[in-house]
Amino acid sequence: QVQPVESGGGSVQPGGSLGLSCVVSGSMFSNLMGWYRQAPGKVREWVASVDIDGRTNYMNAVKGRFTISRDNARNTVFLQMNNLNSDDTAVYYCNKHPPQWGPSGNWGQGTQVTVSS
C-alpha cells in the first residue's frame, strides 16, 4: 500500500506558524482523516481529524491554534498550526482516523516540527 507523504515541517520560534500537507493514495483517503504526532520519548497521539464534509475535532491542547482541512479532489489533508509552543515539537503524521496504531498501519515518514527559541 502506498504510504502517505507528509511535508511542511521545520523549525520555528515559540509563537510562530507552520502549515503541513499530506498527500494520500486514493485507496487510503478515507471519510475520516487525521493528523497525529509523536514527541521524543512519548507515544504517538491523535491531534485532529476531519470528515469528508469538513467537520473537525481537535485534542484540547491545540484547540484554537490548529486548523485541519482537506481537499478531496487532491486527496490531501492540511494542518495549519499557529501560536506554536515547545510542547508541539514532534514528528507529525497523517493517516485515516482511527488508524491502525502499530507498524502495520501504513504510516508515512512524517514531518518534523521543532519549536525552540
Secondary structure, DSSP 8 states (H G I E B T S, - for coil): ----EEE--EEE-TT--EEEEEE--TTT--SEEEEEEE-TTS--EEEEEEETT--EEE-GGGTTTEEEEEEGGGTEEEEEE-S--GGG-EEEEEEESS---SGGG-----EEEEE--
